[in-house]
Amino acid sequence: MLQENVRYGTRKEVRRRPAEFKSGVHIQNLKRSQSANQKAGKNTTSANVPSHWSSMPSVKQYTRVLLTSTSSEYKEMEMFF
């Protein structure tokens, strides 16, 4: 992404900041824990996913799922809106 100064016409590359600040030590600890999990054969991508969910095909960005209005997932999503 580029930022352009309208007055002088100069441009510079801009990087977005993460939503949450992480210190260098925190990032190092995250990298260590990920590499330790990979060495141990643990799947780090499915750690926060409920066990009853199916895997997402790599060619899709999303999957539409029908929910009944009485299900807990529906009620949880309804709270966001």
PyMOL commands that set and color helices and strands:
alter all, ss='L'
color gray80, all
select helices_A, chain A and resi 24-39+72-80
alter helices_A, ss='H'
color red, helices_A
select strands_A, chain A and resi 2-4+11-13
alter strands_A, ss='S'
color yellow, strands_A
deselect
rebuild
show_as cartoon
